[in-house]
């Protein structure tokens, strides 16, 4: 195989992409657009939870207890209600996500050192938000109770030292921002989507226009045709990946902690795997509509649901955990998050690189084999 033999195919494919503005937008601009939109819109951080307060005590201590919620930065007072019917109205209408009910003897109980129950009512229709908000409220109440216990024992001349003291230190993502977790994952999702769909349509387009027959009767070997059809999309996808990484830094302050060389080695291997999948689809399908449908179903669904992008794989049933090994994005995300967030090296993710390389070899080899059989049959 010599490059001068496949050079005309590469030039022809670049001209085709340049003429086809839809493919060019899909490969370059749409990934950047999706990066910003998804990164800004999809966020699991729960802030400014709207809280309805039913304060039956109206004391200084009850107001201080309410301020513990508002000062946390996670809650804002949506309504100061006078009874349970108003709580129900606020939660049903969506004006409040949760309600805090303070009993009438709140301050008296605290002064005596008695246990003082408070009621939390929360809208569970959105289970993820409700669970997170409930965790915040539990932490605030426990912290407030510990401070009161310390003050109460200090007034009595006693010292309160908790038997276990927690000193947390969060690595790699100190603010626990979901954006820093999701954005590297969506880089893999976007590159997979753009690479597979654009490549899947390339050979099918040749079949429908009748120019594929010209390639089959040319002196080019089948694998040279595959390389010639793949190389332009690989270079464009590589440029798109650089654009997406730059936007991740500019818009979300996500810098690459590890080696940029290992990061791009992972991107190169992953792009070959994604392009191999796209070529395999294009070699099988005869119509662009069929190729597009197969490409979407085989890239979007496995990438979003089975790659660990959003949902942890270990929480899935064992059968889905096995099926998740089919998609190369699962392994690419380990490389991406490892290099970008943790600064890890190949000693951590060499198995993932090897799997993606094996996936690329198999899909490109199958594509060449199928095209060779069809070429011989013609």
QUIMO-V773124 format. One record per residue. N is the residue number from 1. PHI is phi in degrees with one decimal (NA if undefined). PSI is psi in degrees with one decimal (none if undefined). D_CENTER is the distance of its C-alpha to the mean C-alpha in Angstrom with 1 decimal. Layout:
n | phi | psi | d_center
N | PHI | PSI | D_CENTER
N | PHI | PSI | D_CENTER
This chain:
n | phi | psi | d_center
1 | NA | 127.9 | 39.7
2 | -123.9 | 145.5 | 40.3
3 | -66.1 | -32.0 | 38.2
4 | -64.9 | -22.3 | 41.2
5 | -79.0 | -34.9 | 41.1
6 | -94.5 | -6.9 | 37.5
7 | -57.0 | -43.3 | 37.6
8 | -61.3 | -36.3 | 38.9
9 | -65.2 | -41.4 | 36.1
10 | -63.4 | -46.1 | 33.5
11 | -63.3 | -42.5 | 35.4
12 | -61.1 | -40.4 | 35.7
13 | -68.7 | -38.8 | 32.0
14 | -62.2 | -41.1 | 31.3
15 | -64.6 | -38.0 | 33.9
16 | -64.8 | -42.6 | 32.4
17 | -65.2 | -38.9 | 29.0
18 | -65.1 | -36.9 | 30.8
19 | -74.3 | -32.7 | 32.7
20 | -91.4 | 92.1 | 29.8
21 | -66.0 | -25.6 | 27.9
22 | -64.8 | -45.5 | 25.4
23 | -65.0 | -40.1 | 24.2
24 | -65.1 | -41.3 | 24.3
25 | -64.3 | -39.7 | 22.2
26 | -63.2 | -37.3 | 19.7
27 | -82.4 | -30.8 | 19.5
28 | -116.5 | -58.5 | 19.6
29 | -78.1 | -40.3 | 19.3
30 | -63.2 | -42.8 | 16.8
31 | -56.9 | -41.6 | 14.0
32 | -66.0 | -41.2 | 14.9
33 | -63.6 | -46.0 | 15.3
34 | -63.1 | -34.7 | 11.9
35 | -59.8 | -47.3 | 10.4
36 | -70.2 | -46.2 | 12.5
37 | -64.3 | -49.0 | 12.4
38 | -68.5 | -42.1 | 8.7
39 | -61.7 | -34.8 | 8.4
40 | -83.2 | -35.9 | 11.6
41 | -83.6 | -43.2 | 11.5
42 | -87.8 | 109.7 | 8.4
43 | -147.9 | 124.5 | 9.4
44 | -91.4 | -1.1 | 10.3
45 | -70.9 | 131.5 | 13.2
46 | -104.9 | 114.1 | 16.5
47 | -135.7 | 159.8 | 19.3
48 | 52.8 | 48.5 | 22.6
49 | -67.4 | 125.3 | 23.1
50 | -76.4 | 123.3 | 26.3
51 | -120.4 | 127.9 | 29.0
52 | -95.4 | 133.6 | 32.4
53 | -116.9 | 126.5 | 35.2
54 | -113.1 | 90.2 | 38.4
55 | -94.8 | 103.0 | 40.5
56 | -88.0 | -9.4 | 43.8
57 | -92.7 | -40.2 | 45.1
58 | 55.4 | 36.3 | 44.9
59 | -105.0 | 171.6 | 45.8
60 | -64.2 | -35.3 | 44.7
61 | -71.4 | -36.3 | 42.8
62 | -67.4 | -37.7 | 40.9
63 | -67.4 | -36.1 | 39.9
64 | -65.6 | -36.3 | 38.9
65 | -66.1 | -40.1 | 36.7
66 | -65.7 | -38.1 | 35.0
67 | -64.0 | -26.8 | 34.5
68 | -61.2 | -31.2 | 32.6
69 | -77.4 | -47.3 | 29.9
70 | -69.6 | -32.1 | 30.0
71 | -75.4 | -14.4 | 30.2
72 | -70.6 | -22.3 | 27.0
73 | 88.1 | -5.6 | 24.9
74 | -99.9 | -16.4 | 23.0
75 | -127.7 | 147.5 | 25.8
76 | -134.7 | 142.9 | 28.0
77 | -76.3 | 116.1 | 31.2
78 | -89.7 | -31.3 | 31.1
79 | -161.7 | 143.9 | 34.6
80 | -107.2 | 100.3 | 37.6
81 | -96.4 | 166.6 | 38.9
82 | -115.5 | 7.1 | 42.3
83 | 178.5 | 172.4 | 41.7
84 | -65.4 | -35.6 | 39.5
85 | -58.6 | -37.2 | 40.0
86 | -70.0 | -34.7 | 38.4
87 | -61.5 | -46.7 | 35.4
88 | -61.7 | -40.5 | 35.0
89 | -63.8 | -43.6 | 35.3
90 | -66.9 | -40.4 | 32.7
91 | -73.1 | -41.7 | 30.1
92 | -63.4 | -36.6 | 31.0
93 | -81.8 | -10.1 | 30.7
94 | 86.5 | 2.4 | 27.4
95 | -70.0 | -23.4 | 29.1
96 | -136.6 | 141.1 | 28.2
97 | -90.2 | -30.3 | 25.5
98 | -143.8 | 164.6 | 27.7
99 | -134.2 | 142.7 | 31.4
100 | -115.7 | 121.6 | 33.3
101 | -112.0 | 117.2 | 36.9
102 | -105.6 | 125.9 | 39.3
103 | -68.9 | 163.2 | 42.7
104 | -68.4 | -27.2 | 46.0
105 | -102.5 | 30.4 | 47.2
106 | -58.9 | -52.1 | 44.1
107 | -66.7 | -40.0 | 46.0
108 | -63.8 | -41.8 | 49.0
109 | -63.1 | -42.8 | 47.1
110 | -63.6 | -40.9 | 45.3
111 | -63.4 | -34.0 | 48.7
112 | -81.8 | -12.1 | 50.1
113 | 82.3 | 16.3 | 47.2
114 | -82.3 | 161.7 | 46.5
115 | -66.1 | 132.4 | 43.2
116 | -122.0 | 103.6 | 41.9
117 | -77.2 | 139.8 | 39.5
118 | -124.8 | 150.5 | 37.2
119 | -105.5 | 136.7 | 35.4
120 | -115.9 | 123.0 | 31.7
121 | -114.7 | 131.2 | 31.0
122 | -139.5 | 144.0 | 27.4
123 | -79.4 | 112.7 | 25.9
124 | -95.4 | 10.7 | 24.0
125 | -63.8 | -33.4 | 23.0
126 | -104.7 | 94.8 | 19.4
127 | -64.0 | -38.0 | 19.1
128 | -64.5 | -48.1 | 15.9
129 | -64.8 | -41.5 | 17.4
130 | -63.7 | -42.1 | 20.8
131 | -63.6 | -43.4 | 20.0
132 | -65.3 | -45.8 | 18.5
133 | -62.2 | -39.7 | 21.4
134 | -64.7 | -37.3 | 23.9
135 | -64.6 | -40.5 | 22.7
136 | -61.4 | -46.0 | 23.3
137 | -64.6 | -39.2 | 26.7
138 | -64.2 | -41.1 | 27.7
139 | -65.6 | -42.2 | 27.1
140 | -63.5 | -44.0 | 29.0
141 | -66.3 | -41.1 | 31.9
142 | -64.6 | -41.6 | 32.2
143 | -64.5 | -43.0 | 32.3
144 | -62.8 | -41.5 | 34.9
145 | -65.7 | -40.8 | 36.9
146 | -64.3 | -39.3 | 37.0
147 | -64.8 | -41.4 | 38.3
148 | -64.5 | -40.6 | 40.9
149 | -62.2 | -40.7 | 42.0
150 | -64.5 | -45.2 | 42.5
151 | -63.1 | -41.3 | 44.5
152 | -64.1 | -43.4 | 46.6
153 | -73.0 | -30.1 | 47.6
154 | -66.4 | -40.2 | 48.3
155 | -62.9 | -28.0 | 50.7
156 | -92.4 | 8.2 | 52.5
157 | 78.6 | 17.2 | 52.8
158 | -108.5 | 162.6 | 50.3
159 | -116.3 | 132.8 | 47.3
160 | -112.3 | 112.7 | 44.0
161 | -119.4 | 116.1 | 41.8
162 | -63.1 | 138.5 | 38.8
163 | -64.2 | -30.1 | 39.1
164 | -125.0 | 124.5 | 35.5
165 | -111.6 | 123.1 | 33.8
166 | -92.0 | 129.6 | 30.1
167 | -124.4 | 82.6 | 29.1
168 | -75.5 | 146.7 | 25.3
169 | -141.4 | 115.6 | 23.7
170 | -93.6 | 122.7 | 19.9
171 | -88.1 | 150.0 | 19.0
172 | 71.3 | -31.7 | 16.4
173 | -144.9 | 72.6 | 14.9
174 | -57.4 | -34.7 | 18.2
175 | -86.3 | 1.4 | 17.1
176 | 52.2 | 42.5 | 14.3
177 | -78.8 | 126.2 | 12.1
178 | -67.4 | -23.7 | 8.7
179 | -63.1 | -41.0 | 8.1
180 | -66.7 | -23.5 | 9.0
181 | -84.7 | -38.9 | 6.6
182 | -80.9 | -38.7 | 3.4
183 | -60.8 | -48.0 | 5.7
184 | -58.2 | -35.7 | 6.8
185 | -65.0 | -39.6 | 4.2
186 | -73.8 | -19.0 | 4.8
187 | -62.6 | -45.3 | 8.2
188 | -64.6 | -40.5 | 8.7
189 | -62.4 | -45.2 | 7.9
190 | -68.6 | -43.8 | 10.2
191 | -64.3 | -38.5 | 12.7
192 | -63.5 | -46.9 | 13.0
193 | -61.6 | -49.8 | 13.7
194 | -66.9 | -42.0 | 16.1
195 | -68.6 | -46.3 | 17.9
196 | -65.9 | -47.6 | 18.5
197 | -65.9 | -46.4 | 19.7
198 | -63.8 | -41.3 | 21.9
199 | -72.4 | -36.4 | 23.5
200 | -60.9 | -30.4 | 24.0
201 | -86.7 | -12.0 | 26.1
202 | -67.4 | -55.6 | 28.1
203 | -71.5 | -35.2 | 30.7
204 | -62.4 | -37.1 | 30.9
205 | -62.6 | -38.7 | 31.9
206 | -64.0 | -39.7 | 34.6
207 | -63.9 | -44.9 | 35.8
208 | -69.4 | -33.4 | 36.2
209 | -83.4 | -12.0 | 37.9
210 | 87.7 | 0.9 | 40.2
211 | -83.0 | -10.1 | 39.5
212 | -67.0 | -32.2 | 38.1
213 | -63.5 | -33.5 | 41.7
214 | -64.6 | -37.0 | 42.7
215 | -71.0 | -36.9 | 40.2
216 | -68.4 | -29.1 | 41.3
217 | -92.5 | -1.0 | 45.0
218 | -77.2 | 163.8 | 44.3
219 | -72.9 | -1.5 | 45.1
220 | -67.1 | 140.2 | 41.4
221 | -73.9 | 159.7 | 40.2
222 | -61.3 | -42.4 | 37.4
223 | -68.9 | -29.0 | 35.0
224 | -67.6 | -36.9 | 36.0
225 | -63.6 | -42.2 | 35.0
226 | -61.3 | -46.2 | 31.6
227 | -64.0 | -43.1 | 31.1
228 | -63.0 | -35.6 | 32.5
229 | -77.2 | -26.5 | 30.1
230 | -86.2 | -38.8 | 27.0
231 | -56.7 | -45.3 | 27.8
232 | -60.6 | -43.7 | 27.5
233 | -68.3 | -30.9 | 24.0
234 | -65.0 | -46.2 | 23.1
235 | -65.6 | -40.4 | 24.5
236 | -66.7 | -42.1 | 22.9
237 | -65.3 | -34.5 | 19.4
238 | -65.2 | -41.7 | 20.1
239 | -65.3 | -38.2 | 21.1
240 | -64.3 | -37.1 | 18.1
241 | -65.2 | -38.0 | 15.9
242 | -64.0 | -39.8 | 18.2
243 | -63.9 | -42.8 | 17.8
244 | -67.1 | -40.3 | 14.0
245 | -64.1 | -39.7 | 14.4
246 | -64.0 | -39.2 | 17.2
247 | -70.4 | -32.4 | 15.4
248 | -62.2 | -35.3 | 12.7
249 | -75.8 | -43.0 | 15.8
250 | -71.0 | -43.2 | 17.8
251 | -93.1 | -27.2 | 15.6
252 | -124.9 | 4.6 | 13.4
253 | 55.9 | 41.2 | 15.8
254 | -107.6 | 102.7 | 13.6
255 | -95.8 | 162.0 | 16.4
256 | -84.7 | 113.3 | 16.8
257 | -78.3 | -32.9 | 18.5
258 | -94.2 | -157.2 | 19.7
259 | -78.2 | 127.7 | 21.7
260 | -68.9 | -24.5 | 20.8
261 | -67.6 | -46.7 | 23.0
262 | -68.2 | -33.3 | 21.0
263 | -62.5 | -47.0 | 17.7
264 | -74.1 | -25.4 | 19.5
265 | -65.2 | -42.1 | 21.1
266 | -63.6 | -39.5 | 17.8
267 | -65.7 | -42.4 | 16.8
268 | -61.5 | -47.7 | 20.3
269 | -64.3 | -41.1 | 20.3
270 | -64.6 | -40.6 | 17.0
271 | -64.2 | -38.3 | 18.3
272 | -63.6 | -38.2 | 21.5
273 | -65.5 | -44.1 | 19.8
274 | -67.0 | -42.1 | 18.0
275 | -67.2 | -34.4 | 21.3
276 | -63.8 | -39.5 | 23.3
277 | -64.4 | -41.9 | 21.4
278 | -64.5 | -40.9 | 22.1
279 | -66.6 | -36.5 | 25.7
280 | -62.9 | -40.5 | 26.2
281 | -64.6 | -43.7 | 25.3
282 | -67.7 | -29.2 | 27.6
283 | -73.0 | -28.0 | 30.4
284 | -85.9 | -46.2 | 30.4
285 | -75.8 | 151.9 | 30.0
286 | -109.9 | -16.9 | 33.0
287 | -123.8 | 147.4 | 31.7
288 | -64.3 | -35.9 | 28.9
289 | -63.3 | -41.8 | 27.9
290 | -67.2 | -42.6 | 27.6
291 | -62.8 | -41.5 | 25.7
292 | -64.4 | -42.7 | 23.2
293 | -63.9 | -46.0 | 22.8
294 | -64.2 | -40.4 | 22.4
295 | -63.4 | -42.8 | 19.9
296 | -65.4 | -46.6 | 17.7
297 | -66.7 | -34.7 | 18.1
298 | -87.1 | -7.1 | 17.6
299 | -113.5 | -48.0 | 14.5
300 | -69.8 | -54.4 | 12.4
301 | -63.3 | -53.4 | 13.2
302 | -62.2 | -37.2 | 13.0
303 | -67.2 | -42.6 | 9.8
304 | -77.1 | -37.4 | 8.0
305 | -98.3 | -32.9 | 10.3
306 | -116.4 | 9.6 | 11.6
307 | -101.6 | -8.2 | 9.5
308 | 85.0 | 10.5 | 8.0
309 | -60.8 | -47.2 | 4.4
310 | -119.7 | -45.2 | 5.1
311 | -101.7 | 132.0 | 8.8
312 | -65.7 | 131.9 | 10.9
313 | -67.1 | -34.9 | 13.1
314 | -65.6 | -18.3 | 16.1
315 | -87.1 | -6.1 | 16.3
316 | -83.8 | 159.6 | 16.8
317 | -58.6 | 152.7 | 20.4
318 | -59.8 | -32.7 | 21.8
319 | -65.6 | -42.7 | 22.2
320 | -67.7 | -32.0 | 18.6
321 | -63.1 | -37.1 | 17.9
322 | -69.7 | -44.3 | 20.5
323 | -64.1 | -30.3 | 19.2
324 | -62.7 | -18.9 | 15.7
325 | -72.4 | -8.3 | 17.6
326 | -72.9 | -35.3 | 18.4
327 | -86.5 | 130.2 | 15.2
328 | -71.0 | -16.2 | 15.1
329 | -64.7 | -33.5 | 11.3
330 | -54.2 | -43.0 | 11.4
331 | -82.1 | -30.5 | 13.8
332 | -67.8 | -35.4 | 12.4
333 | -64.7 | -34.2 | 9.3
334 | -64.1 | -40.7 | 12.1
335 | -67.0 | -47.6 | 14.0
336 | -59.3 | -54.4 | 11.5
337 | -66.5 | -32.6 | 10.6
338 | -66.0 | -46.9 | 14.2
339 | -75.5 | -45.1 | 15.8
340 | -74.2 | -43.0 | 13.8
341 | -96.5 | -38.0 | 13.5
342 | -102.8 | -21.1 | 16.4
343 | 75.0 | 26.7 | 18.6
344 | -78.2 | 167.8 | 19.4
345 | -118.7 | -170.8 | 21.5
346 | -65.9 | -18.0 | 22.4
347 | -64.6 | -19.2 | 24.2
348 | -93.9 | -39.7 | 20.9
349 | -120.5 | 25.6 | 19.0
350 | -65.7 | -31.7 | 22.1
351 | -65.0 | -38.9 | 21.7
352 | -65.8 | -41.1 | 18.3
353 | -61.5 | -41.4 | 20.0
354 | -64.6 | -40.5 | 23.0
355 | -65.2 | -45.8 | 21.1
356 | -61.7 | -38.3 | 19.4
357 | -64.4 | -42.1 | 22.9
358 | -64.0 | -41.0 | 24.5
359 | -61.6 | -42.0 | 22.3
360 | -64.8 | -43.9 | 23.2
361 | -63.0 | -43.2 | 26.8
362 | -65.9 | -48.0 | 27.0
363 | -68.1 | -41.7 | 25.4
364 | -66.8 | -38.7 | 27.4
365 | -65.3 | -42.9 | 30.5
366 | -64.0 | -39.9 | 30.3
367 | -60.2 | -45.8 | 29.9
368 | -64.7 | -38.4 | 33.0
369 | -65.9 | -44.7 | 34.9
370 | -64.1 | -42.6 | 34.3
371 | -64.9 | -35.9 | 35.3
372 | -66.1 | -41.5 | 38.3
373 | -63.5 | -43.7 | 39.5
374 | -66.5 | -33.0 | 39.3
375 | -68.1 | -41.5 | 41.1
376 | -68.6 | -36.4 | 43.8
377 | -67.6 | -31.6 | 44.2
378 | -74.4 | none | 44.7
